[in-house]
């Protein structure tokens, strides 16, 4: 099994490739959270890539700001 840091790096790279944005990492003692802004238009293949990436984490979700910007996030537990 790979470390949480290695998994976070891999997921961040996958999200960067899928979204064309630079993901942000936030690490605490218990978990690592990766956030990525979504482009305004997502094709079906990119949407599927993002969902497959998010499903690899312990928790994941989606946020929409009042301005309509979308962000996805995924968390990895540190063991």
N, CA, C and O atoms as a MOPAC input file, in Angstrom:
PM7 MOZYME 1SCF
protein

 N      0.84600 1    -1.17400 1     0.00000 1
 C      0.00000 1     0.00000 1     0.00000 1
 C      0.89500 1     1.24100 1     0.00000 1
 O      1.89200 1     1.28000 1     0.72200 1
 N      0.55500 1     2.25200 1    -0.79700 1
 C      1.36500 1     3.45500 1    -0.86000 1
 C      0.98800 1     4.41000 1     0.27400 1
 O     -0.09100 1     4.31200 1     0.85700 1
 N      1.89300 1     5.32300 1     0.56700 1
 C      1.65000 1     6.27400 1     1.64300 1
 C      0.56200 1     7.26600 1     1.24500 1
 O      0.24400 1     7.42500 1     0.06700 1
 N      0.00000 1     7.92700 1     2.25200 1
 C     -1.02700 1     8.93800 1     1.99000 1
 C     -0.45700 1    10.06500 1     1.13500 1
 O     -1.14700 1    10.59200 1     0.26300 1
 N      0.78900 1    10.43400 1     1.37800 1
 C      1.41900 1    11.50100 1     0.60300 1
 C      1.56600 1    11.11000 1    -0.86200 1
 O      1.30600 1    11.91600 1    -1.75500 1
 N      1.98200 1     9.87400 1    -1.10400 1
 C      2.12500 1     9.40100 1    -2.48100 1
 C      0.76800 1     9.33300 1    -3.17300 1
 O      0.64700 1     9.69700 1    -4.34300 1
 N     -0.24600 1     8.87000 1    -2.45600 1
 C     -1.58600 1     8.80700 1    -3.03100 1
 C     -2.10900 1    10.21000 1    -3.32700 1
 O     -2.73100 1    10.43000 1    -4.36700 1
 N     -1.86400 1    11.15900 1    -2.42600 1
 C     -2.30900 1    12.53900 1    -2.64500 1
 C     -1.62900 1    13.14400 1    -3.86600 1
 O     -2.27100 1    13.83000 1    -4.66100 1
 N     -0.34300 1    12.89200 1    -4.01500 1
 C      0.39000 1    13.39800 1    -5.17500 1
 C     -0.17500 1    12.81600 1    -6.46600 1
 O     -0.33900 1    13.53300 1    -7.45400 1
 N     -0.46800 1    11.53400 1    -6.45800 1
 C     -1.02500 1    10.88200 1    -7.64700 1
 C     -2.41200 1    11.43000 1    -7.97800 1
 O     -2.70600 1    11.70700 1    -9.14000 1
 N     -3.26500 1    11.58700 1    -6.96400 1
 C     -4.61200 1    12.11300 1    -7.20900 1
 C     -4.55700 1    13.56200 1    -7.68400 1
 O     -5.32800 1    13.95700 1    -8.55900 1
 N     -3.65500 1    14.35200 1    -7.11600 1
 C     -3.50600 1    15.74000 1    -7.56000 1
 C     -3.08500 1    15.79100 1    -9.02500 1
 O     -3.58100 1    16.62300 1    -9.78400 1
 N     -2.17700 1    14.91200 1    -9.42400 1
 C     -1.73700 1    14.87000 1   -10.82300 1
 C     -2.88200 1    14.47700 1   -11.75000 1
 O     -3.02700 1    15.04400 1   -12.83300 1
 N     -3.69300 1    13.51100 1   -11.33200 1
 C     -4.84300 1    13.09800 1   -12.14700 1
 C     -5.85800 1    14.23000 1   -12.27600 1
 O     -6.39400 1    14.46700 1   -13.35800 1
 N     -6.12200 1    14.93100 1   -11.16500 1
 C     -7.06600 1    16.05200 1   -11.22800 1
 C     -6.51400 1    17.19200 1   -12.07800 1
 O     -7.26500 1    17.83300 1   -12.81300 1
 N     -5.21900 1    17.45100 1   -11.98600 1
 C     -4.60400 1    18.49300 1   -12.81100 1
 C     -4.74300 1    18.16200 1   -14.29100 1
 O     -5.08000 1    19.02800 1   -15.09800 1
 N     -4.48300 1    16.91300 1   -14.64000 1
 C     -4.59400 1    16.49800 1   -16.04200 1
 C     -6.02800 1    16.59700 1   -16.53700 1
 O     -6.26700 1    16.99600 1   -17.67700 1
 N     -6.98400 1    16.23700 1   -15.69000 1
 C     -8.38900 1    16.23700 1   -16.10800 1
 C     -8.97800 1    17.64000 1   -16.17700 1
 O     -9.79400 1    17.92800 1   -17.05300 1
 N     -8.56900 1    18.52100 1   -15.25400 1
 C     -9.20300 1    19.84100 1   -15.16900 1
 C     -8.40700 1    20.94600 1   -15.83900 1
 O     -8.96000 1    21.99000 1   -16.18500 1
 N     -7.11200 1    20.72400 1   -16.02400 1
 C     -6.26900 1    21.78900 1   -16.56500 1
 C     -5.97500 1    22.87100 1   -15.54200 1
 O     -5.52700 1    23.95900 1   -15.90400 1
 N     -6.22300 1    22.58700 1   -14.26700 1
 C     -5.95200 1    23.54500 1   -13.19400 1
 C     -4.92100 1    22.95900 1   -12.24000 1
 O     -4.60800 1    21.77000 1   -12.30600 1
 N     -4.39900 1    23.79200 1   -11.36000 1
 C     -3.42400 1    23.34600 1   -10.36400 1
 C     -4.15400 1    23.04700 1    -9.05900 1
 O     -4.63200 1    23.97200 1    -8.40300 1
 N     -4.25100 1    21.78000 1    -8.66900 1
 C     -4.93600 1    21.43300 1    -7.42400 1
 C     -4.21600 1    22.01100 1    -6.20300 1
 O     -3.01100 1    22.25900 1    -6.22500 1
 N     -4.98900 1    22.21400 1    -5.15000 1
 C     -4.46500 1    22.69800 1    -3.88000 1
 C     -4.49800 1    21.55500 1    -2.87400 1
 O     -5.46600 1    20.79700 1    -2.82200 1
 N     -3.45000 1    21.43100 1    -2.08300 1
 C     -3.39100 1    20.39800 1    -1.04700 1
 C     -3.42700 1    21.05500 1     0.32200 1
 O     -2.78400 1    22.08000 1     0.55100 1
 N     -4.18200 1    20.45700 1     1.22500 1
 C     -4.26500 1    20.90600 1     2.61200 1
 C     -4.10000 1    19.66900 1     3.48200 1
 O     -4.94200 1    18.77100 1     3.46400 1
 N     -3.01400 1    19.62700 1     4.24300 1
 C     -2.72400 1    18.44900 1     5.05600 1
 C     -2.88900 1    18.76100 1     6.53900 1
 O     -2.46200 1    19.81300 1     7.01600 1
 N     -3.50500 1    17.84500 1     7.25200 1
 C     -3.58300 1    17.89400 1     8.70700 1
 C     -2.97900 1    16.59800 1     9.23800 1
 O     -2.49700 1    15.76100 1     8.47500 1
 N     -3.01300 1    16.45200 1    10.54200 1
 C     -2.48400 1    15.23400 1    11.16000 1
 C     -3.26700 1    13.99500 1    10.71500 1
 O     -2.69900 1    12.90900 1    10.59900 1
 N     -4.57600 1    14.16000 1    10.46500 1
 C     -5.45800 1    13.02900 1    10.18300 1
 C     -5.73900 1    12.76100 1     8.71400 1
 O     -6.08500 1    11.63900 1     8.34500 1
 N     -5.59400 1    13.79200 1     7.86100 1
 C     -6.00300 1    13.60200 1     6.47500 1
 C     -5.28000 1    14.57100 1     5.55400 1
 O     -4.68600 1    15.55200 1     6.00000 1
 N     -5.34100 1    14.27500 1     4.25200 1
 C     -4.85800 1    15.17800 1     3.20800 1
 C     -6.04400 1    15.45900 1     2.29900 1
 O     -6.71600 1    14.53900 1     1.83200 1
 N     -6.29400 1    16.73500 1     2.05400 1
 C     -7.40400 1    17.14900 1     1.18800 1
 C     -6.82400 1    17.77700 1    -0.07600 1
 O     -5.92000 1    18.61000 1    -0.01100 1
 N     -7.35300 1    17.36700 1    -1.22200 1
 C     -6.95800 1    17.91200 1    -2.51600 1
 C     -8.18600 1    18.58300 1    -3.11300 1
 O     -9.24900 1    17.97100 1    -3.20600 1
 N     -8.04000 1    19.84600 1    -3.52000 1
 C     -9.12800 1    20.58800 1    -4.15700 1
 C     -8.69500 1    21.01300 1    -5.54900 1
 O     -7.53800 1    21.37400 1    -5.76700 1
 N     -9.63200 1    20.96900 1    -6.49100 1
 C     -9.34600 1    21.40800 1    -7.85700 1
 C    -10.54400 1    22.17100 1    -8.39600 1
 O    -11.68800 1    21.74000 1    -8.25000 1
 N    -10.26800 1    23.31500 1    -9.02400 1
 C    -11.32000 1    24.08800 1    -9.67500 1
 C    -11.68600 1    23.40900 1   -10.98900 1
 O    -10.82500 1    22.89100 1   -11.70000 1
 N    -12.97100 1    23.42200 1   -11.29400 1
 C    -13.44400 1    22.79500 1   -12.52500 1
 C    -13.57500 1    23.82300 1   -13.63900 1
 O    -13.95000 1    24.96800 1   -13.38700 1
 N    -13.27100 1    23.42200 1   -14.86300 1
 C    -13.53100 1    24.31100 1   -15.99700 1
 C    -15.04100 1    24.46700 1   -16.19000 1
 O    -15.81900 1    23.63700 1   -15.71800 1
 N    -15.44700 1    25.52000 1   -16.87700 1
 C    -16.88200 1    25.76700 1   -17.05300 1
 C    -17.55000 1    24.69700 1   -17.90500 1
 O    -18.72300 1    24.38600 1   -17.69600 1
 N    -16.83500 1    24.14100 1   -18.84200 1
 C    -17.39000 1    23.08800 1   -19.69500 1
 C    -16.64500 1    21.78200 1   -19.44800 1
 O    -15.41600 1    21.73400 1   -19.49500 1
 N    -17.40200 1    20.73000 1   -19.18500 1
 C    -16.82100 1    19.39900 1   -18.98400 1
 C    -17.46000 1    18.42400 1   -19.95500 1
 O    -18.67900 1    18.25300 1   -19.96200 1
 N    -16.64400 1    17.79200 1   -20.76900 1
 C    -17.15900 1    16.74900 1   -21.64000 1
 C    -17.37200 1    15.46500 1   -20.85500 1
 O    -16.87800 1    15.33800 1   -19.73400 1
 N    -18.10000 1    14.51300 1   -21.42600 1
 C    -18.39100 1    13.26600 1   -20.72400 1
 C    -17.14300 1    12.48200 1   -20.30900 1
 O    -17.11600 1    11.90300 1   -19.22300 1
 N    -16.11900 1    12.45500 1   -21.15100 1
 C    -14.90400 1    11.70000 1   -20.82400 1
 C    -14.16500 1    12.34200 1   -19.65400 1
 O    -13.68900 1    11.63800 1   -18.76300 1
 N    -14.06500 1    13.66700 1   -19.64800 1
 C    -13.39600 1    14.37300 1   -18.54900 1
 C    -14.19100 1    14.20500 1   -17.26100 1
 O    -13.61400 1    13.98000 1   -16.19700 1
 N    -15.49800 1    14.31300 1   -17.35400 1
 C    -16.36800 1    14.12100 1   -16.18600 1
 C    -16.14000 1    12.73500 1   -15.58400 1
 O    -16.01900 1    12.59800 1   -14.36700 1
 N    -16.08300 1    11.72500 1   -16.42000 1
 C    -15.85400 1    10.35100 1   -15.95400 1
 C    -14.46800 1    10.21000 1   -15.32200 1
 O    -14.32100 1     9.53100 1   -14.30700 1
 N    -13.44300 1    10.85100 1   -15.91700 1
 C    -12.09100 1    10.80700 1   -15.34800 1
 C    -12.06600 1    11.41900 1   -13.95000 1
 O    -11.44600 1    10.87100 1   -13.03800 1
 N    -12.73600 1    12.54800 1   -13.78600 1
 C    -12.78000 1    13.21900 1   -12.48600 1
 C    -13.48600 1    12.34000 1   -11.46000 1
 O    -13.00300 1    12.19600 1   -10.33700 1
 N    -14.60800 1    11.75800 1   -11.82300 1
 C    -15.33300 1    10.89600 1   -10.88300 1
 C    -14.50900 1     9.67200 1   -10.48600 1
 O    -14.51700 1     9.27300 1    -9.32200 1
 N    -13.80000 1     9.07500 1   -11.44200 1
 C    -12.93300 1     7.92800 1   -11.11900 1
 C    -11.82200 1     8.33300 1   -10.15500 1
 O    -11.47000 1     7.57800 1    -9.24800 1
 N    -11.28000 1     9.51700 1   -10.35400 1
 C    -10.22700 1    10.01000 1    -9.46600 1
 C    -10.77000 1    10.24900 1    -8.06400 1
 O    -10.15900 1     9.82900 1    -7.08200 1
 N    -11.91000 1    10.91800 1    -7.96400 1
 C    -12.49500 1    11.21300 1    -6.65500 1
 C    -12.84000 1     9.93900 1    -5.89300 1
 O    -12.69500 1     9.88600 1    -4.67100 1
 N    -13.28900 1     8.92700 1    -6.59800 1
 C    -13.70600 1     7.67200 1    -5.95700 1
 C    -12.54200 1     6.94100 1    -5.28600 1
 O    -12.76700 1     6.01900 1    -4.50200 1
 N    -11.31000 1     7.33600 1    -5.58300 1
 C    -10.14800 1     6.69100 1    -4.97500 1
 C     -9.86100 1     7.18900 1    -3.56000 1
 O     -9.02600 1     6.61600 1    -2.86100 1
 N    -10.54500 1     8.24900 1    -3.13400 1
 C    -10.31500 1     8.79800 1    -1.80100 1
 C    -11.27700 1     8.23300 1    -0.77400 1
 O    -12.18000 1     7.46300 1    -1.10100 1
 N    -11.06900 1     8.62900 1     0.47900 1
 C    -11.95300 1     8.20400 1     1.57000 1
 C    -13.27000 1     8.97300 1     1.53400 1
 O    -14.32700 1     8.42500 1     1.84800 1
 N    -13.19800 1    10.24000 1     1.15200 1
 C    -14.37000 1    11.11300 1     1.04200 1
 C    -14.14600 1    12.05700 1    -0.13300 1
 O    -13.00800 1    12.38500 1    -0.46700 1
 N    -15.22200 1    12.48400 1    -0.74700 1
 C    -15.08800 1    13.46200 1    -1.82400 1
 C    -16.37100 1    14.26300 1    -1.93700 1
 O    -17.41700 1    13.87500 1    -1.41700 1
 N    -16.27000 1    15.38500 1    -2.62500 1
 C    -17.45100 1    16.21900 1    -2.77400 1
 C    -17.24900 1    17.31000 1    -3.80900 1
 O    -16.23600 1    17.36800 1    -4.50600 1
 N    -18.25100 1    18.16900 1    -3.88100 1
 C    -18.32000 1    19.23700 1    -4.86900 1
 C    -18.85700 1    20.48300 1    -4.18100 1
 O    -19.78900 1    20.40100 1    -3.38100 1
 N    -18.27200 1    21.63300 1    -4.48900 1
 C    -18.74300 1    22.90300 1    -3.94500 1
 C    -18.97100 1    23.87400 1    -5.09500 1
 O    -18.19900 1    23.91000 1    -6.05400 1
 N    -20.03000 1    24.65200 1    -4.99000 1
 C    -20.28700 1    25.72100 1    -5.95700 1
 C    -20.36200 1    27.03300 1    -5.18700 1
 O    -21.11000 1    27.14700 1    -4.21700 1
 N    -19.58700 1    28.02200 1    -5.62100 1
 C    -19.59500 1    29.32000 1    -4.95700 1
 C    -20.79400 1    30.13200 1    -5.42200 1
 O    -21.48100 1    29.76700 1    -6.37600 1
 N    -21.03100 1    31.23900 1    -4.72900 1
 C    -22.12900 1    32.13000 1    -5.13100 1
 C    -21.89300 1    32.69000 1    -6.53400 1
 O    -22.84300 1    33.02500 1    -7.24100 1
 N    -20.63300 1    32.79000 1    -6.93000 1
 C    -20.30600 1    33.27300 1    -8.26700 1
 C    -20.43900 1    32.21200 1    -9.34500 1
 O    -20.23200 1    32.49500 1   -10.52500 1
 N    -20.78500 1    30.98500 1    -8.94600 1
 C    -20.98400 1    29.91600 1    -9.91100 1
 C    -19.74900 1    29.09700 1   -10.22600 1
 O    -19.79100 1    28.23500 1   -11.10400 1
 N    -18.64000 1    29.34800 1    -9.52200 1
 C    -17.43100 1    28.56000 1    -9.75400 1
 C    -17.54800 1    27.22400 1    -9.02600 1
 O    -18.04700 1    27.15900 1    -7.90200 1
 N    -17.08600 1    26.16900 1    -9.67700 1
 C    -17.18400 1    24.82000 1    -9.12600 1
 C    -15.81400 1    24.29500 1    -8.71500 1
 O    -14.82000 1    24.48400 1    -9.41600 1
 N    -15.78800 1    23.63500 1    -7.56500 1
 C    -14.57900 1    23.00500 1    -7.04300 1
 C    -14.92500 1    21.59600 1    -6.59100 1
 O    -15.96100 1    21.37800 1    -5.96200 1
 N    -14.06200 1    20.63800 1    -6.91000 1
 C    -14.20900 1    19.28400 1    -6.36900 1
 C    -13.10200 1    19.07400 1    -5.34700 1
 O    -12.04400 1    19.69900 1    -5.42000 1
 N    -13.36100 1    18.18800 1    -4.39600 1
 C    -12.36000 1    17.87000 1    -3.38100 1
 C    -12.39600 1    16.38500 1    -3.07800 1
 O    -13.41900 1    15.71800 1    -3.23700 1
 N    -11.25900 1    15.88900 1    -2.63900 1
 C    -11.12700 1    14.48800 1    -2.23700 1
 C    -10.20000 1    14.45200 1    -1.02800 1
 O     -9.21100 1    15.18300 1    -0.97300 1
 N    -10.52300 1    13.60100 1    -0.06200 1
 C     -9.70100 1    13.46500 1     1.13500 1
 C     -9.15300 1    12.04900 1     1.25400 1
 O     -9.81500 1    11.06700 1     0.91700 1
 N     -7.92400 1    11.98000 1     1.74300 1
 C     -7.24300 1    10.71500 1     1.99300 1
 C     -6.92000 1    10.67800 1     3.47600 1
 O     -6.36800 1    11.63700 1     4.01500 1
 N     -7.25400 1     9.59800 1     4.13000 1
 C     -6.93700 1     9.44500 1     5.54700 1
 C     -5.48100 1     9.05500 1     5.71300 1
 O     -4.94200 1     8.25400 1     4.95000 1
 N     -4.85600 1     9.63900 1     6.72700 1
 C     -3.50500 1     9.20000 1     7.11200 1
 C     -3.68000 1     8.05400 1     8.09000 1
 O     -4.50500 1     8.14200 1     8.99900 1
 N     -2.94500 1     7.01400 1     7.92800 1
 C     -3.09100 1     5.85400 1     8.81300 1
 C     -1.96600 1     5.77700 1     9.78900 1
 O     -1.92500 1     4.86300 1    10.61200 1

